[in-house]
Amino acid sequence: VLNTQEHSPLKTGNYDRQVLFSNALFEVVQCTWAQGAAAPFHSHDSSDCYFMVEEGEFENTSYSGLETSVQKRTKNEVIHIPIYTPHEMKCLSPQGRTLHIYLPPITKTAAKDDSATEKRLFRTRTIAEIESMLPLVLGKTGISSLELQSVFAKIRQQSISVHSEYFMNQLFAGIVPEAVQAQELIASTKATMATFEASTIFTVCEIELIKAMGELIGWNAQDSEGISVPGGSAANFMSLHCARQRLFPDIKTEGNGNRSFKVFVSEHSHYSWKKACMALGLGTNSIVFVKTDQDGHLSAEDLKTKIIEVKNSGAIPLLVGATAGTTVYGAFDPLESLGQICKYENIWFHVDAAWGGPVLFSKTSRHLMKGVELADSLTFDAHKLLGTSLTCSFFLTRHRTILQESNDVTGADYLFHEEGEVKDRGRMSWQCGRQADVFSFWTLWKKYGSDGFGEFVDRQLALKDDFVSYIKTQERCHLVKDAEFLNVCVQIIPPNEKMDTDTWSKKVRDRLKEEDLAMVNYSTDENGLTFIRFILAHPHLKLSHLQEMIQWSLQMGTKESNLLN
Amino acid sequence: VLNTQEHSPLKTGNYDRQVLFSNALFEVVQCTWAQGAAAPFHSHDSSDCYFMVEEGEFENTSYSGLETSVQKRTKNEVIHIPIYTPHEMKCLSPQGRTLHIYLPPITKTAAKDDSATEKRLFRTRTIAEIESMLPLVLGKTGISSLELQSVFAKIRQQSISVHSEYFMNQLFAGIVPEAVQAQELIASTKATMATFEASTIFTVCEIELIKAMGELIGWNAQDSEGISVPGGSAANFMSLHCARQRLFPDIKTEGNGNRSFKVFVSEHSHYSWKKACMALGLGTNSIVFVKTDQDGHLSAEDLKTKIIEVKNSGAIPLLVGATAGTTVYGAFDPLESLGQICKYENIWFHVDAAWGGPVLFSKTSRHLMKGVELADSLTFDAHKLLGTSLTCSFFLTRHRTILQESNDVTGADYLFHEEGEVKDRGRMSWQCGRQADVFSFWTLWKKYGSDGFGEFVDRQLALKDDFVSYIKTQERCHLVKDAEFLNVCVQIIPPNEKMDTDTWSKKVRDRLKEEDLAMVNYSTDENGLTFIRFILAHPHLKLSHLQEMIQWSLQMGTKESNLLN
């Protein structure tokens, strides 16, 4: 049994529990504790819990968001344990009493719904299966609020468990409760970011955050600017848009014309460069793929060669896009030397730090992005490693005016009426209505501080080192690349020589998913060999989870296992 | 006193109220009622409330989301009154008892925070004022959870009140609680829409919603497709992208080249067309502005003339963009005749129905979009009139494969591994990570049904008729255009001939904002005269609110008023 986070404290805790009120929406529970009585590590996968100490002294360990805190709680102190948030508690005094409020009720959910006990990480499902389980078809008539609550509960139960430590399918994992609260606040104030008038406070949050990010990168405070964009792909898109505007301001009115632009990115760069070149009317053939070294870093030498080739051909070098933390291997391109080349050649230098950017907060790993201050612009996703809501992406630049130059148009006088000091930020975007994505990142920064982010990054990197050491002790595990960051790419060698080594890792990953053990992703190396990509993003991930996953993977196809046999 | 929604039931209700528990995070209150005792119309601007009838019989009127419901509640029945949601309740039985849970506590908020009583609709504020009121600057160290809760409460209190009936600044107003709940569920499951594997249920929600929208528009079920995009502007952008792809598939790899494309939209179309043409590398000069008739409808005659001119010039007609509900006047372009012209000329026909689209749900006003089924594609924003979270926008098309043709690229094998029946929807988008915006719309459709949406549209349109009739009785009010939809554009004639008629309406609107009376927007007509644009989107808006706003506006500058004198 692998995914045991959901349990009812009634069953495992050694304390008395009395339900004071219980109905369809909430429940009030009083617990009476003797000294040493404890509710061990658990979380509630369907209810928020608020609790208050009525009598006695308790120790509560909260695995909340990016940090774990142990705190003593005495009379009248209260704690909020959001949905999915693990905690432990123990009574320190001779006796204790606590009052808990659950929304929705935890007792009923566990009791009435059979499937609660078979909560899964993932289930390979067809659309037909999902449709039969949930009333997703839309029609003419509505349903009651209580019916809707019950549909919501079912959707939550049947959704992919990104809050599980065994979820490594994406470049994010885990739910940070403050991010959920921030999103709820955004939704219930419905701020839209086009004008200051309609979103005073969130506009200031965006200004503050952009300023803080500029300082973090190492740009001049007076020069830096930025804006939230709908995803890291959109930030890369914006870098090309701005670079083009800088070179040929008349493109804004006249279009690309017959110019042949070239964009230099590494073979391991994100596929969004292609999508951006398509949409911007440049065409995917405008991309020049620069070679990487054996560890996946963009080669400065090959870049120089390719720039010369492009210039000789009469095409226009538009932008060099480096990656800080590649999608598959987590490699950091050599920003300093690339930045110097771009400076010399006067080419826009963009850094796609969607995944690796958070190392900027870390004293010990910031060196991975040495030279970042040379960038003309940067992509940063806070929804990946830092755990904000999705999406929470930023385009940042050290050219104060370029965003407005690239995006502002006339014809919106009905909307933009700035008369005071504040520029309406819609002028810097190609969006009009724009969700206050910034607030999610602002909230986590406020809560944890930049130091807290740095400590979190360091903790994950230390875990990565431990995991890599462990991998090296395992005979049938092959580390595909040096793990610079939190991507650990591992080839599982099959237990039997007759099995196909090339495809074995993919088979293992598929089986881990089918068996509901873990959701990892896979990719293929230069030689066509598949491997598993472990992503160490979950804030509560421990070495033991990773060891477990490796052991399941190694057991497959052996006599000891009934999997892949 | 204008904005009186916030009040404490203790002060106005004639019942006994006992606080059973109260702490920093929640509060349990028990109320004892005599027959006929009532809590009149009120909402809580800072707390969610859950209540349960413990004894007796109550009548609860809930002004929830798009509908108002009156329901009897007896023992053990529970109701959730989300933040900002108005309700009234009355005890029907000789005596009654109710149990209420408030999150966060309502008593403390009202008591401890002085500014709670001076809740404002809007305050003209400088960044410095906001910074002094709220700790928005980000730094190295974090804060505690309780401190964060208190910052959140203050932000909520000081944010623009889009939930107020006097908020008409945008093409949306009011908070629909189910949309907030949907957003909370999206955030706490962190679904990302690129692959089916990572968002099984929300992918099916998107498929179902796109299907239902296609049927609503009147397209063939087998042909229609669509995808959520980050805002109506992005949907217009996508229409150009797809139209271009259809004409010249090689643009995807080769870029625009030296082609001269022309895009036909009306003078009153949204400014996002310009932004899209810039980004797509077409240039804003590719836009051909077609004349409108006196009521603001795109002229089919002028379109024909301009198409001929363009063709004669050797340029390529790329797309005709009609508007269903213009931003300022709410006018509906004549879709049927425009669609026929496009069919004849083989030009992509797009309908920007970001604002007016919901008339499709109404039996009585659907005729405004007669001919919509001729559209090749359509922009639909559910976050405007229908009240979902922002943004919740869709690009819809009757060309099943065009989205994938326009947006899919190679190089994302690490991500897209479809092996079953379901296409990964990231292939149809230029985004990678993509929030499950669809869920907000799906939720409201499920809750209210398409009939419920239709009834809501009809109710708002009936209110518009009443308001227009009222305007016509007011000597100093001039209706700028026939109000086809929920935009009512009114010129306020100054009370004194010496005052400048041209700018008076703007002065009035500014003063309404400064005095915290109402947040309306203004624009300028063909002759340079300013006018106020009332937007009737708020689901709880009544004629009396509108009459009040007109009376304040008319009083300005008169002896009876101290405003604008």
Interface residues (C-beta under 8 A of the other chain):
Chain A: F21 N23 A24 L25 F26 V28 Y50 M52 S64 N76 E77 V78 I79 H80 P82 I83 Y84 L99 I101 L103 F122 T124 R125 T126 I127 I130 E131 L134 P135 L136 V137 L138 G139 K140 T141 G142 I143 S145 L148 V151 F152 I155 R156 Q158 S159 I160 V162 H163 N169 Q170 F172 I175 E178 A179 V180 Q181 Q183 E184 L185 I186 A187 S188 T189 K190 A191 T192 E197 A198 S199 T200 I201 F202 V204 C205 I207 E208 L209 A212 P230 G231 G232 S233 A234 F237 H241 R244 I251 K252 T253 E254 G255 N256 G257 N258 S260 F261 H270 Y271 S272 K274 K275 A276 C277 M278 A279 L280 G281 L282 G283 T284 N285 S286 T327 V328 D381 H383 S389 L390 T391 S393 S406 N407 V409 T410 G411 A412 D413 Y414 L415 H417 G420 E421 V422 W430 Q431 C432 G433 R434 Q435 W442 T443 W445 K446 K447 Y448 G449 S450 D451 G452 K513 M519 N521 Y522 S523 T524 R533
Chain B: F21 N23 A24 L25 F26 V28 Y50 M52 S64 N76 E77 V78 I79 H80 P82 I83 Y84 L99 I101 L103 F122 T124 R125 T126 I127 I130 E131 L134 P135 L136 V137 L138 G139 K140 T141 G142 I143 S145 L148 V151 F152 I155 R156 Q158 S159 I160 V162 H163 N169 Q170 F172 I175 E178 A179 V180 Q181 Q183 E184 L185 I186 A187 S188 T189 K190 A191 T192 E197 A198 S199 T200 I201 F202 V204 C205 I207 E208 L209 A212 P230 G231 G232 S233 A234 F237 H241 R244 I251 K252 T253 E254 G255 N256 G257 N258 S260 F261 H270 Y271 S272 K274 K275 A276 C277 M278 A279 L280 G281 L282 G283 T284 N285 S286 T327 V328 D381 H383 S389 L390 T391 S393 S406 N407 V409 T410 G411 A412 D413 Y414 L415 H417 G420 E421 V422 W430 Q431 C432 G433 R434 Q435 W442 T443 W445 K446 K447 Y448 G449 S450 D451 G452 K513 M519 N521 Y522 S523 T524 R533
